Amino acid sequence: QVQLVESGGGLVQPGGSLRLSCAVSGSIFRLKSMGWYRQAPGKQRELVAFISMYGTSTNYADSVKGRFTISRDNAKNTVFLQMNSLKPEDTAVYFCNFYPAEKFWGQGTQVIVSS
């Protein structure tokens, strides 16, 4: 059973930055594209960004393009999301999963952007 453990969320002012991390158990990590997803209150979960197996290709939702950067460290089975110039509309619980997402999810990490 794959485990996904997200961390790094918190309360930040608009314009601030956070770096999220997701530790993934199992050697399958290196064989999979990974994604960051988020779910805001009252909304459906949405894809924020994904990164290819070797990190050579990335893709972002229009709403975060130019502000967020996804990266991965295959030696540490970890995927990251650097979030800059945060906006109140970025407030959500952030999750990582494979891309495309599979059925299991971690607990997520809460990001609140507010003054």
Secondary structure as the mmCIF struct_conf table of DSSP 4:
data_model
#
loop_
_struct_conf.conf_type_id
_struct_conf.id
_struct_conf.beg_label_comp_id
_struct_conf.beg_label_asym_id
_struct_conf.beg_label_seq_id
_struct_conf.end_label_comp_id
_struct_conf.end_label_asym_id
_struct_conf.end_label_seq_id
STRN STRN1 LEU A 4 SER A 7
STRN STRN2 GLY A 10 VAL A 12
TURN_TY1_P TURN_TY1_P1 PRO A 14 GLY A 15
STRN STRN3 LEU A 18 VAL A 24
BEND BEND1 GLY A 26 GLY A 26
HELX_RH_3T_P HELX_RH_3T_P1 SER A 27 LEU A 31
BEND BEND2 LYS A 32 LYS A 32
STRN STRN4 MET A 34 GLN A 39
TURN_TY1_P TURN_TY1_P2 PRO A 41 GLY A 42
BEND BEND3 LYS A 43 LYS A 43
STRN STRN5 GLU A 46 ILE A 51
TURN_TY1_P TURN_TY1_P3 MET A 53 TYR A 54
BEND BEND4 GLY A 55 THR A 56
STRN STRN6 THR A 58 TYR A 60
TURN_TY1_P TURN_TY1_P4 ASP A 62 ARG A 67
STRN STRN7 PHE A 68 ASP A 73
TURN_TY1_P TURN_TY1_P5 ASN A 74 ASN A 77
STRN STRN8 THR A 78 MET A 83
BEND BEND5 SER A 85 SER A 85
HELX_RH_3T_P HELX_RH_3T_P2 PRO A 88 ASP A 90
STRN STRN9 ALA A 92 PHE A 98
BEND BEND6 TYR A 99 PRO A 100
BEND BEND7 LYS A 103 LYS A 103
STRN STRN10 THR A 109 VAL A 113
#
